[in-house]
Amino acid sequence: MKKIGLILLVLILAGAGYAYYLFQKPHAGIGDETPQFKLNATTLVAEYSKDEKIANEKYLGKVIEVRGVISEKMKDEKGKINITLQAEDLSGVGCEFDPKSQDALRNLHEGDDVSIKGICTGVLMDVVLVDCVYLKNN
């Protein structure tokens, strides 16, 4: 009976150690990933406006590169930088950056034409990209 208890304790400790390792593991990011699609902000928003279900099947959870003009740049309460790319529609493409990206984004302003790579998470009011990376060579 003591052997079973000891084996169970070792398994629980091993599981807890592995869970801690996974929790502390740094986020890999998408900097080196090749985008599956390259398009402009107006086209992306138009596809979502036309048929959200089809657009989700095509883009949801995938790394995409979007080019557009910055209509808004702001920081949220967690320090994440958010940039909105304008589209011809009322909505745009919301791009959420990690706080570690601040240096790369410092010189970006409303009206700048930029290319941004991120993971598409669908549409709320804007089409949303997360884990974004600003592509300097656009």
SEBA-525013 format. One record per residue (C-alpha): residue number from 1; residue in three letters; x, y, z. Coordinates in steps of 0.1 Angstrom, whole numbers, padded with zeros to 4 digits. Example, Ala and Ser with C-alpha at 12.3 -4.5 7.8 and 13.67 -1.06 7.14 Angstrom:
<atoms>
nr->1	rest->ala	east->0123	north->-0045	up->0078
nr->2	rest->ser	east->0137	north->-0011	up->0071
</atoms>
This chain:
<atoms>
nr->1	rest->met	east->0000	north->0000	up->0000
nr->2	rest->lys	east->0029	north->0024	up->0008
nr->3	rest->lys	east->0044	north->0016	up->-0027
nr->4	rest->ile	east->0012	north->0027	up->-0044
nr->5	rest->gly	east->0010	north->0059	up->-0024
nr->6	rest->leu	east->0047	north->0067	up->-0031
nr->7	rest->ile	east->0042	north->0060	up->-0069
nr->8	rest->leu	east->0011	north->0082	up->-0069
nr->9	rest->leu	east->0029	north->0110	up->-0051
nr->10	rest->val	east->0058	north->0108	up->-0076
nr->11	rest->leu	east->0034	north->0110	up->-0105
nr->12	rest->ile	east->0015	north->0139	up->-0090
nr->13	rest->leu	east->0048	north->0158	up->-0085
nr->14	rest->ala	east->0060	north->0150	up->-0120
nr->15	rest->gly	east->0027	north->0162	up->-0135
nr->16	rest->ala	east->0029	north->0194	up->-0114
nr->17	rest->gly	east->0065	north->0200	up->-0125
nr->18	rest->tyr	east->0056	north->0196	up->-0162
nr->19	rest->ala	east->0025	north->0219	up->-0158
nr->20	rest->tyr	east->0048	north->0245	up->-0142
nr->21	rest->tyr	east->0073	north->0241	up->-0171
nr->22	rest->leu	east->0046	north->0247	up->-0197
nr->23	rest->phe	east->0032	north->0277	up->-0179
nr->24	rest->gln	east->0066	north->0293	up->-0177
nr->25	rest->lys	east->0076	north->0285	up->-0212
nr->26	rest->pro	east->0080	north->0317	up->-0233
nr->27	rest->his	east->0055	north->0324	up->-0261
nr->28	rest->ala	east->0071	north->0315	up->-0294
nr->29	rest->gly	east->0056	north->0343	up->-0314
nr->30	rest->ile	east->0051	north->0344	up->-0352
nr->31	rest->gly	east->0081	north->0365	up->-0362
nr->32	rest->asp	east->0096	north->0338	up->-0383
nr->33	rest->glu	east->0064	north->0322	up->-0396
nr->34	rest->thr	east->0055	north->0326	up->-0433
nr->35	rest->pro	east->0020	north->0341	up->-0437
nr->36	rest->gln	east->-0005	north->0319	up->-0454
nr->37	rest->phe	east->-0022	north->0350	up->-0470
nr->38	rest->lys	east->-0010	north->0385	up->-0480
nr->39	rest->leu	east->-0037	north->0410	up->-0486
nr->40	rest->asn	east->-0047	north->0446	up->-0479
nr->41	rest->ala	east->-0070	north->0457	up->-0451
nr->42	rest->thr	east->-0098	north->0467	up->-0474
nr->43	rest->thr	east->-0099	north->0433	up->-0490
nr->44	rest->leu	east->-0099	north->0414	up->-0457
nr->45	rest->val	east->-0127	north->0436	up->-0442
nr->46	rest->ala	east->-0147	north->0432	up->-0475
nr->47	rest->glu	east->-0145	north->0394	up->-0473
nr->48	rest->tyr	east->-0157	north->0394	up->-0437
nr->49	rest->ser	east->-0185	north->0418	up->-0446
nr->50	rest->lys	east->-0196	north->0397	up->-0475
nr->51	rest->asp	east->-0197	north->0363	up->-0457
nr->52	rest->glu	east->-0182	north->0359	up->-0422
nr->53	rest->lys	east->-0185	north->0321	up->-0422
nr->54	rest->ile	east->-0165	north->0317	up->-0454
nr->55	rest->ala	east->-0139	north->0343	up->-0443
nr->56	rest->asn	east->-0135	north->0324	up->-0409
nr->57	rest->glu	east->-0130	north->0291	up->-0427
nr->58	rest->lys	east->-0103	north->0308	up->-0448
nr->59	rest->tyr	east->-0085	north->0330	up->-0422
nr->60	rest->leu	east->-0094	north->0320	up->-0387
nr->61	rest->gly	east->-0064	north->0309	up->-0366
nr->62	rest->lys	east->-0040	north->0315	up->-0395
nr->63	rest->val	east->-0010	north->0338	up->-0398
nr->64	rest->ile	east->-0018	north->0365	up->-0424
nr->65	rest->glu	east->0000	north->0396	up->-0436
nr->66	rest->val	east->-0021	north->0427	up->-0440
nr->67	rest->arg	east->-0011	north->0460	up->-0455
nr->68	rest->gly	east->-0030	north->0492	up->-0448
nr->69	rest->val	east->-0030	north->0528	up->-0435
nr->70	rest->ile	east->-0030	north->0533	up->-0397
nr->71	rest->ser	east->-0062	north->0550	up->-0387
nr->72	rest->glu	east->-0056	north->0547	up->-0349
nr->73	rest->lys	east->-0027	north->0538	up->-0325
nr->74	rest->met	east->-0033	north->0533	up->-0288
nr->75	rest->lys	east->-0023	north->0514	up->-0257
nr->76	rest->asp	east->-0048	north->0494	up->-0237
nr->77	rest->glu	east->-0048	north->0491	up->-0199
nr->78	rest->lys	east->-0024	north->0461	up->-0200
nr->79	rest->gly	east->0002	north->0480	up->-0220
nr->80	rest->lys	east->-0006	north->0462	up->-0252
nr->81	rest->ile	east->-0003	north->0484	up->-0283
nr->82	rest->asn	east->-0032	north->0483	up->-0307
nr->83	rest->ile	east->-0032	north->0496	up->-0342
nr->84	rest->thr	east->-0062	north->0499	up->-0364
nr->85	rest->leu	east->-0058	north->0497	up->-0402
nr->86	rest->gln	east->-0085	north->0516	up->-0421
nr->87	rest->ala	east->-0107	north->0500	up->-0447
nr->88	rest->glu	east->-0132	north->0515	up->-0470
nr->89	rest->asp	east->-0160	north->0501	up->-0449
nr->90	rest->leu	east->-0169	north->0515	up->-0415
nr->91	rest->ser	east->-0148	north->0489	up->-0398
nr->92	rest->gly	east->-0111	north->0481	up->-0401
nr->93	rest->val	east->-0084	north->0456	up->-0390
nr->94	rest->gly	east->-0075	north->0458	up->-0353
nr->95	rest->cys	east->-0039	north->0446	up->-0347
nr->96	rest->glu	east->-0029	north->0438	up->-0311
nr->97	rest->phe	east->0009	north->0439	up->-0303
nr->98	rest->asp	east->0028	north->0427	up->-0273
nr->99	rest->pro	east->0042	north->0454	up->-0250
nr->100	rest->lys	east->0077	north->0442	up->-0260
nr->101	rest->ser	east->0070	north->0456	up->-0295
nr->102	rest->gln	east->0069	north->0492	up->-0283
nr->103	rest->asp	east->0103	north->0501	up->-0296
nr->104	rest->ala	east->0095	north->0489	up->-0332
nr->105	rest->leu	east->0062	north->0508	up->-0332
nr->106	rest->arg	east->0074	north->0541	up->-0316
nr->107	rest->asn	east->0078	north->0559	up->-0349
nr->108	rest->leu	east->0045	north->0548	up->-0364
nr->109	rest->his	east->0018	north->0574	up->-0367
nr->110	rest->glu	east->-0018	north->0577	up->-0380
nr->111	rest->gly	east->-0017	north->0579	up->-0418
nr->112	rest->asp	east->0014	north->0556	up->-0422
nr->113	rest->asp	east->0012	north->0528	up->-0447
nr->114	rest->val	east->0024	north->0496	up->-0430
nr->115	rest->ser	east->0024	north->0458	up->-0433
nr->116	rest->ile	east->0016	north->0438	up->-0402
nr->117	rest->lys	east->0016	north->0401	up->-0397
nr->118	rest->gly	east->-0007	north->0384	up->-0371
nr->119	rest->ile	east->-0030	north->0356	up->-0363
nr->120	rest->cys	east->-0066	north->0362	up->-0374
nr->121	rest->thr	east->-0092	north->0356	up->-0346
nr->122	rest->gly	east->-0123	north->0366	up->-0365
nr->123	rest->val	east->-0144	north->0397	up->-0364
nr->124	rest->leu	east->-0160	north->0418	up->-0337
nr->125	rest->met	east->-0165	north->0453	up->-0349
nr->126	rest->asp	east->-0132	north->0451	up->-0367
nr->127	rest->val	east->-0113	north->0421	up->-0381
nr->128	rest->val	east->-0089	north->0412	up->-0352
nr->129	rest->leu	east->-0053	north->0401	up->-0355
nr->130	rest->val	east->-0033	north->0391	up->-0324
nr->131	rest->asp	east->0004	north->0384	up->-0317
nr->132	rest->cys	east->0011	north->0410	up->-0344
nr->133	rest->val	east->0045	north->0418	up->-0358
nr->134	rest->tyr	east->0053	north->0450	up->-0376
nr->135	rest->leu	east->0071	north->0443	up->-0409
nr->136	rest->lys	east->0096	north->0470	up->-0415
nr->137	rest->asn	east->0103	north->0462	up->-0451
nr->138	rest->asn	east->0069	north->0467	up->-0467
</atoms>
